[in-house]
Amino acid sequence: MRKIASIGIAIVLAAAIGGCGGSDGSGSTDEVKLAGLWPLSGPNATQGTDVLHGAELAVDVINNDHPGLALPLGPGKGLPGLNGAPVKLITGDTQGKPEIGAGEVDRLVTTEKVAAVIGSYQSGVTLTASQRAERLGVPFVNEASSSVALTDRGLKWFFRTGPTDETFARSMFDYLKARQAAGKQVRTVGIFHSNDQFGNDGAGVTEKIAAEAGLPVTVNVAFDPTAADLGSQVAQVRGKNPDVLFVLAYTDAAIKLMKTLDQLDYYPPALLAYGSGFADPAFATGLGALADGASSRAAWSSEIAAKRPAAKTVADLFQQRYGAPMTENSARAFTAVLALAQAIDAAKSVEPAKIRDALRALDVPGDQTIMPWTGIRFDDKGQNTGAAGVVEQMIDGKYRVVFPADLSSVQPVWPMSEAQR
């Protein structure tokens, strides 16, 4: 009976996956269904919505003619490799919960018949959701989760377009070397991180790179991401007073941290965040002047985009459509959807295995993206080797690029408390 049941389940899954997108493999399909999986409700809904907007804009660029946009699939309508078929984005709300994310993958693949999944912003949700996609044999393209562990699992259907925390960490430690060369005191490091997949993995990477740089980690504080108060945890950091504090936190905690620093009248000389909540528009709007001085790694910047015509055009389209500036998170989602669409177009099919093979073979030059990267090329782990990061600092309510020097627009404010004056 167990064997019969297993065969029955396998047949159902094969039928479900085989029906994704409705293509017969000949390049004929009415539309290409893609799943977008993000936290659209709950404490991280602002970030999830921002990511969704980037994905929606990419779909608009693919489906509608943008003759002046010098990006793949910008001119013309739909996917030429599938006779102009449009892309349809079907969303799932993870609510920021790993188990719900995995369940949404089941629903979107078996019921909605999507050809691939994009998501899921939070590393912990991406972990479980991509494992479910692996079991179903469907490509999963991640846009913004940076946990190194995600591409160290040996998965065959997982691809990440953005940088890992290790890539970001190396950029930030290179920035610290430049600050040391400029005469700033950088002798000790502290880590303040959420006690979850994102925070714990990022803390481990920070410790690793700090050791390589010869900088001792004098304090490492994990906090409950749902905690109502961070006073005691910040007091632990203040007790050690590191020269640089690395932070991994989603939006609510990022805002609470900055408010707590103000309440305790304590600021480390430098605060370097791993994006996430610090990249959420709600961080600046919710804090006002209290956000000034914070620095963060970023995979994209509006200042860098201004130097690339295609990136500026996309940023302008985003502003016109949503009445808000494009962010790192929405830019990464835009890039992930466009990369996946290029793979599907090259495959000339919505069959999952053919899409996976096309993703493995994808080679997009940096100047054909809106990102400050060398391009999009996946290694055998599914990691984009062309992804890179910059360092920004919030100055007068706006993030400004401060590193690397050839891309910077202003000099960094050090110590960060000077930006509060």
DATAJO-V363631 format. One line per field, one symbol per residue. phi: phi as a letter, one per 30 degrees, with the letter a starting at -180 (. if undefined). A space follows every 10 residues. Layout:
phi=???
//
This chain:
phi=.ddddddddd ddddddddde iiccicjcad accbcccbdc bjdcdddddd dedddddddd dddcdbdccd beiddicicd dbhiddcccc cbcdhicedd eddddedddd cdiddabclb ideddeeddd ddddddibeb cccbdceeed cccidcccbb dddcdddddd dddddddddd ddjddbcbbb bbbddaeddd dddddddddd dddicdddab ccbddcddbc eddddddedc hddbcdbbad eedddddddd edddhbbdeb bccdhhddcd edddddcidd ddjdcadbca bdddeddced dddddddddd dcibddcedd dddedddddd dddddddhac dedddedddd cdbcdedcbc cdcdkbbcdd cjcddcdabb ccbdbhibdb dcadedcdcb ddcbdddddd c
//
